[in-house]
Amino acid sequence: GRLAPMRNPPAPSALASRMAADSGTIDRRMASHTIGTRPPHDAVAPPRLEQDVDSLIRYVEDAAHYPGGSTALVAKPITEGEVAWLLQQHAAVLPIGAQSSLTGGATPFGDVVIAMTNMTGLLGVRDDTVRVQAGVPLAALQQALQERGLFYPPVPTFAGATVGGVLSTNAAGASTVRYGTTRDWVKAITVVLASGEVLDVERGECRASEDRHFDILTDKGVVRIDVPRLTMPDVPKRSAGYFAAPGMDLVDLFIGAEGTLGVVTEATLGLARLPPSRWLALVQVSDDRRALEFVQRIRFLAADRHATAGFAVSAIEHIDRRSLALLSQDGVVDRLNIGILDDTTMALLVELEDDRTLDRSAAWDELTNALDRPSDTSPIGQLCRVLRGFSLLETTEVVMPDDRERREQLLAFREAVPEAVNRRVGRAQRELDPRIQKMAGDFIAPMSRFDEMMAAVRSSFERRDLDYAVWGHISDGNVHPNVIPRSVEDVVAGKAAILEAGSAVIRLGGCPMAEHGVGRNPVKQRLLELLYGRRGVDEMRRVKAALDPGWKLASGVLFARE
C-alpha cells in the first residue's frame, strides 16, 4: 500500500511523443492520427522472477474464483525496460494488478504473470493531475493526495485495486453519477506494446482519422489500427471490449482493453479538490418501487442545478433484502451496530457533498432545523425534505460530516456485501465442487428502464430456483445480481439466468458489462457478441491482431483467438 519514489524518471510523454525516429529523419507526429513508438528508457533486462510453488500458488486465481488457473513463472518488474524484456522473451503473458477481477480476467492459464505490484512510484502531483506507475493501489494514492487536499474521484468500491487494473476495465463505482468513469479522468498513458516498444499517448494528441483509423510508426513499419464500426450503448458505464467511436482518442483504445493490447506502466490522472464536507445517510425502504421513486427524485434534484444550488449527490448505493440477510448471518449488522428493520426490502446509502466546512455544532443545527427552513438550499436540508415527502425520515440514519468513524462503518457495511458472497463462493468451491465459480451480472440500463431491468433479473433467477443477492450503484442504474451457489448445477443455471437477463438489458438499451469487464467469463464473452454482433467482435479481434500479432497479451481475455 506504500508509494515508492521514482528511481529513473522518464522523459515527459509530451516530449517523447514528439521525438523523431532515427536521429530525426522521420517526424513521428506526421498527422493527428499518427504516433510513433520509442525504445524503453531503462535497460531491457530480466526482472525479479518467482518460480517456487509456494510463491506461485497465490497467483493462480483472482476474485472470481475462476477454476483451472496455472502459471510456472511470476515476474515483478520495476521498470518499463523489464516489462519490455518479458514481452520479448515470452509467448504468453498476463499483466495483473490486485487480481480483484470478478470475471477471471486476472487468472493465468499457463501465462507468465506480470505482477505490477512493485511499480508503485508517485511521479509527480500538480494542482489538477498526478502521474503514477500502474501498480499504485488506489487507497495509497488517495491517502497521498488527501494530504494535498485532492482526490481521484472515479474509484471503484474496492480501494485495493491498482491504477493499472482500473484502467484495464474502465472501472467505475459509486460516484459515476457525479464524476463519471475512469476514462473521463485519464489524461495520458505509457504503454509497452507486445513488441517491447513503448507508446506515450497524451489525450488530444492522437485521434482517429476521418476514415476511422490510427497509424502507429514502429521499428518494423507502420501498424494500421482500424476502429471497429459499432455503436456503443448510451449509458454512463461501459466495460465491454474496445472503445470505438468516430474521431476517438488513442488513449481510449487502451482504457478498458483488459491488458490485451499492451501493458500500461504509467498514467496521468485528473484530480479534484476534496469537498470540505460529506454527508452520508442510510435509508431503509420497505418497498422497492418507492425506493426507486426516491432515487429518481434525488437524481432529478441533483441535475436541476438552477433550482437546487449546492445539491451535489455523489453516490446512491443499494443493498437488497437477501444481501442484508447475509450480513446479518455473518454478524456484520451487529458488529457495525446497524439496526435493520424487519420490513426493509432495500437499504440505500446516499452521499452528499457540501462545499462548506461544517463543525459538529453547525451540522447539527442544519440537520435538526432542516424541515423548519423551507427555503434552505443546503444539501442536508434538501435531502431531509425529500425524505419527508417519501415518509422515510423515521427509517433514515444521517451521519454528520465530521463523524469519520460512523462513516467508515456504513461504508464497510456496503463493502461487506460482495465479500459475503465471494466468501460463500470460495467455500462452496472448496467444500462442494471445485468446478463452482463466481457467477454474477454487471448490468446497467437507462434509469427510465431500471424497473424493467430488475423485473428481467428477478424473472431469470427465480424461474431457475436460484439463491441470489443484488446490490450496486442505483444512482447510475448499475446492478450486480450474484448467484449464491449450493451446487455446480446452480452455476450452470446461473449462467443461463445471466445470459437471459443480460440479453434483456441489451434490448432495453443498456450494457450487460458495465464496470467489471468481460475477462475469461464465457457468459460475458457471449453477451459481448450479442451486444455488438459477430462482426463487431471480429473487428475487435483485428485490432488486437494488429497490435499483438502473436496474441501473447492476455490471450483468451475478452474473446478467443479465431
Legacy VTK file of the C-alpha trace (Angstrom):
# vtk DataFile Version 3.0
C-alpha trace
ASCII
DATASET POLYDATA
POINTS 562 float
0.000 0.000 0.000
3.020 2.338 0.103
4.036 4.611 -2.734
7.605 4.174 -3.888
9.810 7.042 -5.025
10.744 7.087 -8.697
14.254 5.825 -9.426
14.777 6.984 -13.020
12.105 9.464 -14.111
11.304 9.077 -17.805
11.219 11.955 -20.238
7.882 13.758 -20.226
5.490 11.923 -22.546
4.695 15.134 -24.446
8.331 15.295 -25.461
8.632 11.579 -26.073
5.705 11.590 -28.480
7.430 14.324 -30.462
10.731 12.533 -30.803
11.830 11.812 -34.355
12.940 8.326 -35.290
16.450 7.557 -36.403
18.022 10.789 -35.155
15.304 12.986 -36.604
14.899 11.510 -40.065
11.185 10.797 -39.527
8.785 13.190 -37.834
6.562 10.865 -35.875
3.840 13.459 -35.469
3.130 13.403 -39.223
-0.658 13.665 -38.725
-3.136 13.749 -35.858
-3.951 10.068 -36.354
-0.271 9.080 -36.434
2.012 8.393 -33.492
5.415 6.772 -33.074
6.843 4.313 -30.607
10.134 4.657 -28.748
12.515 2.211 -27.071
12.260 1.760 -23.306
14.025 4.413 -21.213
15.537 1.719 -18.992
17.719 -1.265 -19.829
15.815 -4.146 -21.409
16.722 -6.719 -18.794
15.096 -9.530 -16.811
13.144 -8.539 -13.693
12.783 -10.362 -10.413
11.295 -13.791 -11.138
9.473 -16.217 -8.845
9.147 -19.912 -9.680
8.736 -21.760 -6.393
5.361 -23.390 -5.854
4.576 -21.536 -2.632
5.014 -18.192 -4.376
3.074 -19.179 -7.485
0.007 -20.643 -5.813
-1.479 -17.297 -4.776
-1.456 -16.056 -8.367
-3.469 -18.855 -9.981
-6.906 -17.361 -9.345
-8.490 -13.936 -8.985
-11.516 -12.706 -7.029
-13.852 -14.534 -9.420
-12.549 -17.907 -8.155
-12.283 -18.868 -11.814
-11.169 -22.527 -11.892
-8.250 -24.051 -13.756
-5.663 -21.303 -13.332
-1.967 -22.119 -13.592
1.386 -20.434 -14.084
5.007 -21.529 -13.978
6.509 -18.057 -13.604
5.646 -14.776 -11.900
7.639 -11.686 -12.821
7.741 -8.475 -10.778
9.218 -5.716 -12.940
10.127 -2.292 -11.600
10.882 -0.567 -14.930
9.359 -0.397 -18.387
12.576 -1.978 -19.685
11.925 -5.065 -17.591
8.339 -5.193 -18.874
9.684 -4.968 -22.423
12.105 -7.847 -21.749
9.241 -10.051 -20.587
7.185 -9.296 -23.670
10.115 -10.001 -25.964
11.100 -13.246 -24.248
7.754 -14.947 -23.584
4.953 -16.104 -25.864
2.101 -15.737 -23.369
1.913 -13.114 -20.631
-0.805 -11.822 -18.330
-0.368 -8.416 -16.660
-2.152 -8.195 -13.293
-2.701 -5.685 -10.526
-4.504 -6.664 -7.324
-6.196 -9.671 -9.018
-9.534 -8.252 -7.910
-11.089 -9.147 -11.270
-14.594 -10.560 -10.990
-14.516 -12.096 -14.477
-11.435 -14.347 -14.464
-9.529 -11.721 -16.419
-6.647 -11.871 -13.932
-6.473 -15.665 -13.818
-3.486 -17.109 -15.733
-3.858 -20.163 -17.969
-0.211 -21.080 -18.385
0.727 -17.434 -18.951
3.752 -15.785 -17.409
2.220 -13.470 -14.818
3.475 -9.888 -14.904
2.660 -8.632 -11.409
2.801 -4.842 -11.379
2.927 -4.673 -7.584
6.453 -3.224 -7.470
5.733 -0.374 -9.876
4.329 1.974 -7.237
6.046 5.250 -7.986
4.276 8.555 -7.402
5.961 10.526 -10.161
4.517 13.967 -9.655
1.464 15.827 -8.373
0.121 19.101 -9.718
-2.988 21.066 -8.813
-5.196 19.000 -11.090
-3.185 15.940 -12.203
-0.999 13.180 -10.821
1.482 10.945 -12.662
1.768 7.437 -11.212
3.030 3.987 -12.054
0.474 1.302 -12.759
0.960 -0.726 -9.579
-0.116 2.047 -7.210
-3.092 0.907 -5.081
-5.960 3.385 -5.131
-6.098 3.518 -1.341
-2.434 4.570 -1.185
-2.960 7.107 -3.958
-5.935 8.664 -2.198
-4.009 8.861 1.063
-1.125 10.664 -0.625
-3.468 13.063 -2.388
-5.530 13.769 0.708
-2.510 15.421 2.310
-2.707 17.966 -0.518
-6.474 18.433 -0.321
-7.000 16.448 -3.522
-8.554 13.149 -4.576
-9.041 10.922 -7.601
-12.831 10.696 -7.972
-13.863 7.671 -10.092
-12.688 4.927 -7.746
-14.419 1.531 -7.665
-15.781 0.166 -4.412
-12.651 -1.930 -3.783
-9.925 0.514 -2.738
-7.241 -2.164 -3.018
-7.466 -2.101 -6.808
-4.462 -0.673 -8.661
-4.265 2.170 -11.157
-3.380 -0.227 -13.965
-6.233 -2.524 -13.015
-8.897 0.170 -13.097
-7.588 1.460 -16.427
-7.755 -2.043 -17.869
-11.511 -2.320 -17.264
-12.524 1.356 -17.359
-13.593 0.718 -13.789
-16.150 2.887 -12.096
-18.118 2.644 -8.907
-20.454 4.553 -6.686
-19.597 8.084 -7.796
-20.255 7.747 -11.529
-23.433 9.786 -11.201
-21.301 12.818 -10.340
-17.794 12.112 -11.611
-18.072 9.649 -14.496
-15.789 6.662 -15.048
-12.041 6.072 -15.218
-11.974 7.056 -18.901
-13.122 10.592 -18.077
-10.097 11.168 -15.831
-7.181 9.647 -17.765
-5.032 12.367 -19.332
-2.092 10.303 -20.601
-0.684 6.796 -20.530
2.565 4.986 -21.213
2.072 1.536 -22.736
4.583 -1.193 -23.523
3.392 -2.970 -26.665
3.753 -6.662 -27.424
6.936 -5.929 -29.418
8.581 -4.302 -26.388
8.338 -0.858 -27.957
6.738 1.905 -25.939
3.926 4.355 -26.691
3.484 7.650 -24.851
-0.025 8.872 -25.544
-1.459 12.157 -24.291
-5.151 12.814 -24.610
-5.875 15.141 -27.508
-2.650 14.465 -29.415
-3.690 11.431 -31.472
-7.209 10.958 -32.784
-8.667 8.570 -35.341
-8.693 9.822 -38.921
-11.881 10.635 -40.790
-11.903 7.097 -42.182
-11.565 5.770 -38.588
-8.004 4.530 -38.261
-4.701 5.162 -36.459
-1.193 4.716 -37.832
1.454 3.643 -35.321
5.037 4.024 -36.536
7.176 1.194 -35.180
10.681 -0.053 -35.801
9.242 -2.620 -38.207
6.989 -0.258 -40.126
3.528 1.288 -39.904
0.854 -0.566 -37.963
-2.636 0.437 -39.040
-5.401 0.206 -36.445
-8.933 0.312 -37.875
-11.513 1.495 -35.354
-14.405 -1.009 -35.163
-17.621 0.284 -36.724
-20.036 -0.362 -33.924
-22.435 1.675 -31.813
-21.866 1.639 -28.070
-24.863 1.725 -25.675
-25.770 5.213 -24.465
-25.260 4.595 -20.745
-22.775 6.181 -18.302
-20.783 2.972 -17.761
-19.381 0.516 -20.273
-16.686 -2.119 -19.801
-17.416 -4.188 -22.864
-14.472 -4.663 -25.174
-12.621 -1.980 -27.085
-13.882 1.604 -27.145
-14.892 2.609 -30.658
-16.201 5.950 -31.904
-15.592 8.370 -34.784
-12.659 10.670 -34.079
-11.835 8.808 -30.865
-8.671 9.437 -28.883
-5.978 6.757 -28.970
-5.845 6.862 -25.157
-9.355 5.429 -25.112
-8.377 2.355 -27.118
-6.224 1.092 -24.246
-8.648 2.017 -21.452
-10.966 -0.942 -20.962
-8.865 -3.248 -23.169
-8.183 -5.550 -20.169
-4.468 -5.830 -20.865
-4.953 -7.378 -24.314
-3.311 -4.562 -26.320
-0.351 -3.584 -24.149
0.928 -3.218 -20.601
0.159 0.187 -19.111
3.132 1.161 -16.948
2.287 4.783 -16.135
-0.703 7.096 -16.262
-1.511 10.752 -15.732
-4.826 11.109 -13.943
-7.055 14.106 -13.425
-7.771 15.209 -9.861
-10.422 17.169 -7.997
-10.408 19.171 -4.797
-11.680 17.292 -1.781
-15.123 18.568 -0.813
-14.915 20.302 2.580
-17.737 18.167 3.980
-19.586 14.981 3.122
-22.929 13.819 4.476
-23.920 10.154 4.469
-27.383 8.741 5.028
-28.559 5.149 5.427
-32.145 4.980 4.201
-34.231 1.843 4.789
-37.203 1.354 2.480
-39.962 -1.241 2.772
-40.979 -1.165 -0.886
-38.637 -1.422 -3.871
-40.801 0.753 -6.114
-40.846 3.545 -3.543
-37.065 3.220 -3.234
-36.670 3.697 -6.998
-39.011 6.700 -7.000
-36.988 8.231 -4.152
-33.755 7.707 -6.099
-35.287 9.230 -9.229
-36.319 12.299 -7.228
-32.841 12.714 -5.769
-31.278 12.383 -9.214
-33.686 14.960 -10.627
-32.850 17.485 -7.937
-29.116 16.929 -8.378
-29.424 17.505 -12.128
-31.554 20.655 -11.723
-28.681 22.841 -10.569
-30.557 26.112 -11.007
-33.386 25.033 -8.710
-31.175 23.304 -6.140
-27.828 25.039 -5.975
-25.363 23.013 -3.958
-27.264 19.694 -4.025
-24.305 17.550 -5.028
-25.191 13.848 -4.889
-22.002 11.857 -5.325
-23.443 8.366 -4.831
-26.523 6.309 -4.063
-25.758 2.676 -3.284
-28.383 -0.016 -2.809
-28.452 -3.342 -0.967
-31.356 -5.778 -1.370
-33.109 -7.883 1.266
-31.086 -11.046 0.593
-27.814 -9.124 0.888
-28.967 -7.732 4.223
-29.745 -11.263 5.404
-26.208 -12.371 4.515
-24.731 -9.515 6.544
-26.926 -10.447 9.467
-25.818 -14.108 9.259
-22.167 -13.037 9.171
-22.532 -10.814 12.232
-21.736 -7.670 10.265
-25.011 -5.996 11.212
-24.338 -6.433 14.928
-20.625 -5.647 14.720
-21.258 -2.360 12.938
-24.350 -1.565 15.002
-26.701 -1.343 12.025
-30.322 -1.585 13.086
-32.014 -3.304 10.155
-35.809 -3.072 10.329
-37.868 -6.231 9.804
-39.775 -4.855 6.806
-36.771 -3.370 4.974
-36.552 -4.656 1.389
-33.847 -2.250 0.231
-31.229 -0.192 2.032
-29.838 2.905 0.314
-26.612 4.737 1.118
-26.857 8.349 -0.050
-23.738 10.526 -0.106
-23.906 14.300 -0.473
-21.047 16.739 -0.907
-21.109 20.100 0.838
-18.885 22.968 -0.271
-18.799 24.383 3.270
-16.669 23.328 6.199
-19.086 22.376 8.958
-18.204 21.669 12.574
-20.415 19.386 14.654
-22.472 22.253 16.056
-23.224 23.815 12.670
-24.015 20.448 11.121
-26.338 19.524 13.965
-28.125 22.852 13.666
-28.705 22.320 9.952
-29.948 18.788 10.452
-32.342 19.484 13.312
-33.797 22.605 11.725
-33.886 21.404 8.110
-37.653 20.950 7.992
-38.352 24.342 9.578
-36.459 26.196 6.855
-38.309 25.563 3.576
-36.075 27.970 1.676
-32.894 26.273 2.894
-30.858 25.070 -0.096
-28.206 23.243 1.910
-27.602 19.627 0.811
-28.899 18.099 4.033
-31.901 20.426 4.138
-32.955 19.386 0.656
-32.398 15.702 1.423
-34.491 15.868 4.576
-37.395 17.421 2.705
-37.278 14.676 0.089
-37.147 12.041 2.826
-40.197 13.593 4.462
-42.033 13.589 1.124
-41.492 9.843 0.856
-42.216 9.184 4.551
-38.666 7.942 5.078
-37.401 10.252 7.815
-38.106 7.734 10.565
-36.153 4.990 8.809
-33.073 7.064 7.992
-29.785 7.443 9.840
-27.788 10.575 8.940
-24.044 10.649 9.579
-22.528 14.051 10.396
-19.677 15.240 8.156
-17.141 15.062 10.991
-18.176 11.599 12.231
-15.482 9.662 10.380
-15.831 6.542 12.493
-19.527 6.099 11.746
-18.991 6.958 8.091
-16.369 4.236 7.779
-18.716 1.770 9.458
-21.501 2.389 6.945
-19.097 2.187 4.015
-17.723 -1.076 5.435
-21.314 -2.295 5.694
-21.738 -1.785 1.946
-18.375 -3.363 1.089
-19.194 -6.394 3.245
-21.892 -7.467 0.780
-19.643 -8.643 -2.104
-17.212 -10.007 0.471
-20.021 -12.150 1.930
-20.960 -13.578 -1.454
-17.359 -14.123 -2.601
-16.596 -15.928 0.641
-19.549 -18.270 0.096
-18.494 -18.950 -3.488
-14.970 -19.803 -2.337
-16.242 -22.060 0.431
-18.578 -23.898 -1.943
-15.716 -24.377 -4.388
-13.509 -25.885 -1.663
-16.131 -27.954 0.140
-18.672 -28.933 -2.521
-17.201 -28.932 -6.019
-14.030 -27.376 -7.464
-15.978 -26.511 -10.627
-18.037 -23.943 -8.724
-17.158 -20.369 -9.622
-18.490 -16.874 -9.147
-21.486 -16.237 -11.366
-22.670 -12.647 -11.387
-24.144 -9.969 -13.590
-22.859 -6.447 -14.079
-25.781 -4.738 -15.768
-26.617 -1.129 -16.477
-29.747 0.243 -18.116
-31.055 3.756 -18.712
-32.725 4.899 -15.488
-36.048 5.137 -17.323
-35.837 1.343 -17.869
-34.358 0.387 -14.489
-37.523 -1.249 -13.166
-37.814 -3.311 -16.357
-34.220 -4.458 -15.953
-34.872 -5.548 -12.370
-38.008 -7.422 -13.412
-35.940 -9.291 -16.004
-33.287 -10.121 -13.393
-35.824 -11.430 -10.883
-37.628 -13.492 -13.500
-34.491 -15.098 -14.921
-33.110 -16.033 -11.486
-36.299 -17.067 -9.707
-37.616 -19.290 -12.518
-34.437 -21.331 -12.049
-34.881 -21.516 -8.254
-31.563 -19.753 -7.650
-30.458 -18.237 -4.382
-29.175 -14.779 -5.290
-28.400 -11.324 -3.933
-28.451 -7.981 -5.725
-26.588 -4.806 -4.890
-24.977 -1.993 -6.802
-24.919 1.626 -7.798
-28.552 2.535 -8.250
-27.679 6.200 -8.813
-26.489 5.316 -12.321
-28.645 2.239 -12.930
-25.886 -0.350 -12.358
-26.724 -3.596 -10.533
-24.811 -6.749 -9.605
-27.040 -9.829 -9.284
-24.929 -12.642 -7.789
-25.663 -16.335 -7.551
-25.087 -17.884 -4.117
-24.222 -21.402 -5.290
-25.392 -24.506 -3.460
-24.073 -26.862 -6.161
-22.337 -26.829 -9.520
-25.815 -27.108 -11.047
-26.539 -23.644 -9.634
-23.536 -22.318 -11.540
-24.880 -23.802 -14.780
-28.346 -22.383 -14.105
-26.780 -19.070 -13.128
-25.035 -18.822 -16.474
-28.352 -19.252 -18.232
-30.023 -16.696 -15.957
-27.337 -14.069 -16.532
-27.371 -14.664 -20.266
-31.147 -14.262 -20.330
-31.148 -11.148 -18.137
-28.181 -9.649 -19.999
-29.979 -10.130 -23.304
-32.932 -8.233 -21.859
-30.597 -5.438 -20.759
-29.349 -5.100 -24.341
-32.929 -4.858 -25.626
-33.576 -2.094 -23.071
-30.709 -0.034 -24.488
-28.306 -0.904 -21.686
-24.968 -2.649 -21.425
-24.550 -6.120 -19.845
-20.920 -5.361 -18.847
-20.915 -2.045 -17.016
-17.734 -1.861 -14.945
-16.138 -5.257 -14.270
-15.155 -6.099 -17.819
-15.523 -9.316 -19.810
-12.452 -11.311 -18.823
-12.468 -15.045 -19.490
-16.099 -15.444 -18.458
-17.844 -17.353 -21.286
-21.239 -15.815 -20.487
-19.851 -12.292 -20.685
-17.995 -13.144 -23.890
-21.280 -14.371 -25.324
-23.019 -11.187 -24.154
-20.292 -9.142 -25.852
-21.158 -10.905 -29.093
-24.876 -10.313 -28.560
-24.188 -6.657 -27.840
-22.073 -5.913 -30.910
-22.718 -8.888 -33.177
-20.180 -11.358 -34.506
-18.955 -8.748 -36.971
-18.274 -6.227 -34.207
-16.270 -8.733 -32.160
-14.327 -9.796 -35.257
-13.400 -6.144 -35.824
-12.083 -6.053 -32.248
-10.043 -9.181 -32.985
-8.452 -7.377 -35.916
-7.443 -4.517 -33.611
-5.727 -6.996 -31.297
-4.071 -8.846 -34.183
-2.624 -5.566 -35.470
-1.063 -4.593 -32.127
-0.341 -8.100 -30.850
0.055 -10.407 -33.870
1.332 -13.243 -31.694
-1.632 -12.963 -29.302
0.780 -13.070 -26.381
-1.022 -10.482 -24.211
-3.868 -11.849 -22.055
-4.851 -14.383 -24.685
-8.400 -15.638 -24.148
-9.480 -12.484 -22.319
-12.385 -10.617 -23.995
-12.641 -13.195 -26.800
-10.975 -16.306 -28.153
-8.466 -16.198 -30.966
-10.223 -17.179 -34.186
LINES 1 563
562 0 1 2 3 4 5 6 7 8 9 10 11 12 13 14 15 16 17 18 19 20 21 22 23 24 25 26 27 28 29 30 31 32 33 34 35 36 37 38 39 40 41 42 43 44 45 46 47 48 49 50 51 52 53 54 55 56 57 58 59 60 61 62 63 64 65 66 67 68 69 70 71 72 73 74 75 76 77 78 79 80 81 82 83 84 85 86 87 88 89 90 91 92 93 94 95 96 97 98 99 100 101 102 103 104 105 106 107 108 109 110 111 112 113 114 115 116 117 118 119 120 121 122 123 124 125 126 127 128 129 130 131 132 133 134 135 136 137 138 139 140 141 142 143 144 145 146 147 148 149 150 151 152 153 154 155 156 157 158 159 160 161 162 163 164 165 166 167 168 169 170 171 172 173 174 175 176 177 178 179 180 181 182 183 184 185 186 187 188 189 190 191 192 193 194 195 196 197 198 199 200 201 202 203 204 205 206 207 208 209 210 211 212 213 214 215 216 217 218 219 220 221 222 223 224 225 226 227 228 229 230 231 232 233 234 235 236 237 238 239 240 241 242 243 244 245 246 247 248 249 250 251 252 253 254 255 256 257 258 259 260 261 262 263 264 265 266 267 268 269 270 271 272 273 274 275 276 277 278 279 280 281 282 283 284 285 286 287 288 289 290 291 292 293 294 295 296 297 298 299 300 301 302 303 304 305 306 307 308 309 310 311 312 313 314 315 316 317 318 319 320 321 322 323 324 325 326 327 328 329 330 331 332 333 334 335 336 337 338 339 340 341 342 343 344 345 346 347 348 349 350 351 352 353 354 355 356 357 358 359 360 361 362 363 364 365 366 367 368 369 370 371 372 373 374 375 376 377 378 379 380 381 382 383 384 385 386 387 388 389 390 391 392 393 394 395 396 397 398 399 400 401 402 403 404 405 406 407 408 409 410 411 412 413 414 415 416 417 418 419 420 421 422 423 424 425 426 427 428 429 430 431 432 433 434 435 436 437 438 439 440 441 442 443 444 445 446 447 448 449 450 451 452 453 454 455 456 457 458 459 460 461 462 463 464 465 466 467 468 469 470 471 472 473 474 475 476 477 478 479 480 481 482 483 484 485 486 487 488 489 490 491 492 493 494 495 496 497 498 499 500 501 502 503 504 505 506 507 508 509 510 511 512 513 514 515 516 517 518 519 520 521 522 523 524 525 526 527 528 529 530 531 532 533 534 535 536 537 538 539 540 541 542 543 544 545 546 547 548 549 550 551 552 553 554 555 556 557 558 559 560 561
